[in-house]
Amino acid sequence: MQKDSELLPVIGWREWLSIPALNIPHIKAKVDTGARTSAIHAFSLERYHDDDTERVRFSVHPNQNDNDTVIECDAAIVGDRSVRDSGGHEEIRPFIRIPVTLGEFTWEIDFSLTSRDNMKFRMLLGRTAMEGKFLVHPGLSYCQSEAPSR
């Protein structure tokens, strides 16, 4: 008898994703089953209102070890939530809901916006975003994606 988990596509501990709604053609994400929520590196956050919608303008450095490449983004805020980081520090972060693409798969996920300057990866893909969609193989990388051509 085949288990449901055997039907899920396998992803590695790191994958390349794209976020077309934010004009991010590729970003390397750490796949982190220990993190409940997903996060993207964001700085220069500016909240504003457009009609009845709270929105946020922010900037992203999408590439590791590259602070020169900057993408300006804008998205609706879906809420503010308390997040505890890996060091145990708790903070209230704004969340946005945006479609992401990993290989042939596209789905919406919630991201917290936070500075990840001190982290190796500019994006963290948390377990809530992957639940029921993928099986994570911690010994593999880039199972559903390829590095972007330079």
CORUR-V922932 format. One record per residue. N is the residue number from 1. RES is the residue in one letter. SS is DSSP state (~ for helix, > for strand, _ for the rest). D_FIRST is the distance of its C-alpha to the first C-alpha in whole Angstrom. Layout:
BEGIN
{{N;RES;SS;D_FIRST} {N;RES;SS;D_FIRST}}
END
This chain:
BEGIN
{{1;M;_;0} {2;Q;_;4} {3;K;_;7} {4;D;~;10} {5;S;~;12} {6;E;~;10} {7;L;~;12} {8;L;_;15} {9;P;>;18} {10;V;>;19} {11;I;>;23} {12;G;_;25} {13;W;_;28} {14;R;>;30} {15;E;>;30} {16;W;>;33} {17;L;>;33} {18;S;>;36} {19;I;>;37} {20;P;~;39} {21;A;~;40} {22;L;~;42} {23;N;_;43} {24;I;>;41} {25;P;>;40} {26;H;>;38} {27;I;>;38} {28;K;>;36} {29;A;>;33} {30;K;>;32} {31;V;>;29} {32;D;>;29} {33;T;_;26} {34;G;_;29} {35;A;_;31} {36;R;_;30} {37;T;_;32} {38;S;>;33} {39;A;>;37} {40;I;>;39} {41;H;>;42} {42;A;_;45} {43;F;>;49} {44;S;>;52} {45;L;>;50} {46;E;>;52} {47;R;>;52} {48;Y;>;53} {49;H;>;53} {50;D;>;53} {51;D;_;54} {52;D;_;51} {53;T;>;49} {54;E;>;49} {55;R;>;48} {56;V;>;48} {57;R;>;50} {58;F;>;49} {59;S;>;48} {60;V;>;46} {61;H;_;46} {62;P;_;43} {63;N;_;43} {64;Q;_;43} {65;N;_;46} {66;D;_;48} {67;N;_;50} {68;D;_;52} {69;T;_;49} {70;V;_;49} {71;I;>;48} {72;E;>;49} {73;C;>;47} {74;D;>;47} {75;A;>;44} {76;A;>;44} {77;I;>;44} {78;V;>;41} {79;G;>;42} {80;D;>;43} {81;R;>;41} {82;S;>;41} {83;V;>;39} {84;R;>;39} {85;D;_;40} {86;S;_;38} {87;G;_;42} {88;G;_;41} {89;H;_;44} {90;E;>;44} {91;E;>;45} {92;I;>;45} {93;R;>;43} {94;P;>;43} {95;F;>;40} {96;I;>;40} {97;R;>;37} {98;I;>;36} {99;P;>;34} {100;V;>;33} {101;T;>;31} {102;L;>;29} {103;G;_;28} {104;E;_;27} {105;F;>;26} {106;T;>;29} {107;W;>;29} {108;E;>;31} {109;I;>;32} {110;D;>;34} {111;F;>;36} {112;S;>;39} {113;L;>;42} {114;T;>;44} {115;S;_;45} {116;R;_;43} {117;D;_;46} {118;N;_;46} {119;M;_;42} {120;K;_;41} {121;F;_;38} {122;R;_;40} {123;M;>;37} {124;L;>;34} {125;L;>;31} {126;G;>;29} {127;R;~;26} {128;T;~;27} {129;A;~;27} {130;M;~;24} {131;E;_;22} {132;G;_;19} {133;K;_;20} {134;F;>;19} {135;L;>;18} {136;V;>;21} {137;H;_;21} {138;P;_;25} {139;G;_;26} {140;L;_;26} {141;S;_;28} {142;Y;_;29} {143;C;_;25} {144;Q;_;26} {145;S;_;30} {146;E;_;33} {147;A;_;36} {148;P;_;38} {149;S;_;41} {150;R;_;44}}
END
